[in-house]
Amino acid sequence: MKLTETVRQSIKKATMLGLLAGGMTLGGMAQAENVLRVNMHSDLKIVDPIWTTAYMSRNYGYMVYDTLFAMDTKGQVQPQMVDTYTVSDDGLTYDFTLRDGLKFHDGADVTSADVIASIKRWGAKDAMGQKMMGFVAEMTETGTNTFQFKLNEATGLIVQALGKPSSNVPFIMPARIAATPPSEQITEYVGSGPFVFLTDEWKPGDKAEFAKFADYKPRSEPGDGLAGGKVVHVDKVVWKVIRDQQTKMNALSKGEIDVIESPSHDLLPLMEQDENIQLVDLNPFGNQYTFRFNQLHPPFDDPKVRQALLYAFDQEEFLLAAIGDEKYYKLCKAMFICGTPLDTEMGFEDKLEGNMAKARELIEASDYDGKPLILMYPTDLAVLEPLPPVAKDIMEKIGLNVDMQAMDWQTLVGRRNKKEAPEDGGWNAFITSWNSVDNASPLTTPFLNAACEQALFGWPCDDTIQALRDDFSREPDAAKQLEIAEKIQTRAAEAPTHVHLGQWYQPHAMGKNISGAPVSPVVAFWGYKKAE
Amino acid sequence: MWSFLLKRTLSVIPVLLVVLVIVFLMLRLTPGDPAANIAGDAATTEDIAKLRVELGLEEPLPVQFGIYLGNLLRGDFGDSFYYKRPVISMIADGIEPTLSLALFTIVIACLIAVPLGTLAAYKNGTWIDRMIMGFSVIGFSVPVFVIGYLLIYFLSVKLEWFPVQGYQHIEDGIGGWAYRLILPATALSVIFIALIARMTRTSVLEVLNEDYIRTARAKGLPQSKILFKHALRNAAVPIVTIIGIAIAILISGVVVTESVFVIPGLGLLTLDAIQGRDYPTVQALIILFSVVYVVINLLIDVIYTLLDPRIRY
């Protein structure tokens, strides 16, 4: 090691002497600050977490902004910027008080005017926000740091929506920034979150930097998921773009970066053996694979064909193909994620187990005419690429004729919004993955929205599901919410909107000198400690 | 000469126009929708449709092209769909790493390949010639990422002489800048060493059979003088051509090397922009690369006249 160090220094010196004028230094080599260098799953591209639903923008949001409420590791929503709140006996008036000492990065105090402007912008854009705003008759400032929601109908949705953990998250911005129409991107990046975005250091395709916000006032409770005290122990967090999986692992092993958010599952066995690397699973709910039907066209406009797939698909076949190691996946029939308050198998007890005979029976009883159906096959995402061939094989075994078309993910993303018939550039089915927290409630599960033309690509149309989702949004009692969720799940088993193909877990890889990473369904960087 | 330069410069305009039209159409005819990518997975069809309007993608293609051309004539290359930054500033950020890598690579390649090729020609038919040409075949055959991984494994991971990845801007210290370029430039130079060495050997071999070389030998000039002053200079025209093409290739994107060694250059910017269907960025990059090719070809033509006085325009 000593010899190695000597050689390394010699190369550096030789390089310098050979090429340099005197007095120049190896700038950038020294690390005086405590800097956490992280390789995220993607490059940060859009810095307006309300304008897009992209996960990277949401993650950025949690760095720079704070939220009124936040979800803990048990899936419960807790106050965050809000100090206290009360609900009137009739459930129609909510009074909120903000914590003292909340400041934006430009030094201004966070006021109720900022909160109301931010909620208005979010409520105009986000599906759950729109739902919540449907109940809100009026939002008023009742003081500098107090505000009131008056509802036109009682609902259990208000706190749940304000504590929504994933895209779009109701982040609080200064009123002048929140006044930007939600259809336009903001151009000023000031929040009141635990980190300040260093705009001058943002190099698209290379890195994004965040400095600790010295005036951030964490809650006094210990951190718990996205809730509790967001205590920052490092001076700076740098999100470094590294695309090559092997290079990521080498860089982590040699201490050039500290954390990899999404290491390839292929490399996990190698990382487990590396004495400098630890693997830590921080998301208790993991991710959920989903098979999406396009219900505008045959054969998936026929519920029998959709139901046949619920019987035919065996979660384990998909999870084995994509993830491999059973440590990193879980068979789970609960549509709203195992381990959450809405964890139930209702309606799915006999499904997702590879019952081919029953599936064939349903196909034979359906109107399916043998026409090839188009299954889109993204070949450039390692986490999805193994799944469509598994689906194709199963579908063909039950009598469906499958045309699996290879394409890159961006092509798939463009094509899935096309409503045309499959032979005219449309599609029949594809497989994707969601952060489980997105699917933890009937209101947030994007694929469960069955509002026909207003629904997400696939466009399911089901009045029963929509009515039940409305009932769910009105119900304040948790036990009764579970009952409604069971009814929704039962209905989704009869007239499926999508198929959940099991949960999988993505451990973070980090250096052995890193500790304190918060367990949370969304990536967050408070709590991290880095020993030099 | 000056009228030649002027004519060649003016000939760039129709070339660029053709490139513009082809790139513009190809991007829009390629499957994929930037608005759907930008809006995110949970965006509704309605959200995406609004975004398409905002990005100007719902206008008829001739109108879109007219707006683009108008902006271009005013020197406005547009903003990235994603980053909402001027495309020019993003390209400016990527130029330094790309030029640095190209410079290092071509210097390493020339310093090694030209003497090797000359030596191979001089020792034509011997084991030295066969060894050099054998290396050349290997250099062509082994993918750059394999060489990159091997260099990283032995020199960075095992011996710890170099960092695994990363680029340091020249303004942060020229020593660190050069130090971090050694591995990627070495990996990338292998194929160019092979290419230039073969070309040098062939050209020098041809020249070595010329009468004036025989005359030089008859005069009793030292072999080194015959080789490097008389033979190499007269063999230089095709070598310069191949070096020029190599430089153009290096500037217009070396995606794999940039990816393996994490160099934020134009190659990765191009790849990201194409994958994300970031039309303004791709269009500006293709214009830049076209200009690079034209300018380098022009420079090669000028260098011909310096190397061979018989060439006149």
Interface residues (C-beta under 8 A of the other chain):
Chain A: T4 E5 V7 R8 I11 K12 T15 M16 G18 L19 L20 A21 M24 T25 L26 G27 G28 M29 D43 K45 I46 T52 T53 A54 Y55 S57 A127 S167 N168 S183 E184 Q185 T187 K203 P204 G205 D206 K240 V241 I242 R243 D244 Q246 T247 N250 A251 S253 K254 E256 M407 D408 Q410 T411 V413 G414 R415 R416 N417 K419 T432 W434 D438 P446 E453 Q454 A455 L456 F457 W459
Chain B: P31 G32 D33 A36 N37 I38 A39 G40 D41 A42 A43 T44 T45 E46 I48 K50 L51 E54 S80 Y82 Y83 K84 R85 M90 D93 G94 Y149 I152 Y153 S156 V157 L159 E160 W161 F162 P163 V164 Q165 G166 Q168 H169 E171 D172 G173 I174 G175 G176 A178 Y179 I182 S259 V260 F261 V262 P264 L268 L269 D272 Q275 G276 R277
